Amino acid sequence: MIRKGIISNVPGATARITFLDLDQSVSYELPICPHVLDLHVGDMVVVAFWGTSLADGAVIGKVV
C-alpha cells in the first residue's frame, strides 16, 4: 500500500509520519530510503507499506 503523509518528526535516518486521511494517525519511526534527501518536519512524503501496520513501511519519496 502507498500512502501520502506529513513528517511530524525526523530524528535522523528515520521519520514519523502523520496521515491526515487516517484521522491524523502517526506512524512508528520508519526508515528513510537513502535517495530521499533533506527532509524536514512539515514536508509531504510518500510512504510504501508492505503490511497492514503503520510500523511496516519506509519513506520512499518527497512530494515537492
C-alpha positions as CSV (number, residue, x, y, z in Angstrom):
1,M,0.0,0.0,0.0
2,I,1.2,3.5,-0.8
3,R,0.2,6.5,1.4
4,K,0.9,10.2,1.4
5,G,1.6,11.9,4.8
6,I,3.3,14.8,6.5
7,I,6.5,14.4,8.5
8,S,5.9,15.0,12.2
9,N,9.4,14.0,13.5
10,V,12.7,13.3,11.7
11,P,15.4,12.3,14.2
12,G,17.9,11.1,11.7
13,A,17.6,8.2,9.2
14,T,14.0,7.6,10.3
15,A,10.8,9.6,10.4
16,R,7.4,9.6,12.0
17,I,4.6,10.4,9.5
18,T,1.1,11.9,10.2
19,F,-1.6,10.6,7.9
20,L,-4.4,13.2,7.7
21,D,-6.7,10.7,5.9
22,L,-6.4,8.3,8.8
23,D,-7.7,10.7,11.5
24,Q,-4.2,12.1,11.9
25,S,-2.7,8.7,12.9
26,V,1.0,8.8,13.4
27,S,3.3,6.0,12.2
28,Y,6.1,4.4,14.2
29,E,9.6,5.5,13.2
30,L,10.0,4.4,9.6
31,P,13.3,4.2,7.7
32,I,14.0,6.8,5.1
33,C,15.3,5.4,1.7
34,P,18.9,6.6,1.0
35,H,17.9,8.5,-2.2
36,V,15.4,10.7,-0.2
37,L,17.3,13.7,1.0
38,D,16.8,16.9,3.0
39,L,13.6,16.1,4.9
40,H,12.1,18.4,7.5
41,V,9.1,18.5,9.8
42,G,6.1,19.5,7.7
43,D,7.3,18.0,4.4
44,M,4.8,15.9,2.5
45,V,6.2,12.4,1.7
46,V,5.2,9.1,0.0
47,V,5.4,6.0,2.2
48,A,5.3,2.4,1.0
49,F,3.8,-0.2,3.4
50,W,4.2,-3.9,3.0
51,G,1.8,-4.9,5.8
52,T,-1.3,-3.6,7.5
53,S,0.6,-1.9,10.3
54,L,1.9,1.6,10.3
55,A,5.2,0.1,11.5
56,D,5.9,-1.9,8.4
57,G,6.9,0.7,5.8
58,A,9.6,3.1,4.5
59,V,9.6,6.7,3.3
60,I,10.3,6.4,-0.5
61,G,9.9,9.9,-1.7
62,K,9.3,13.6,-1.0
63,V,6.4,15.4,-2.7
64,V,7.6,18.8,-3.9
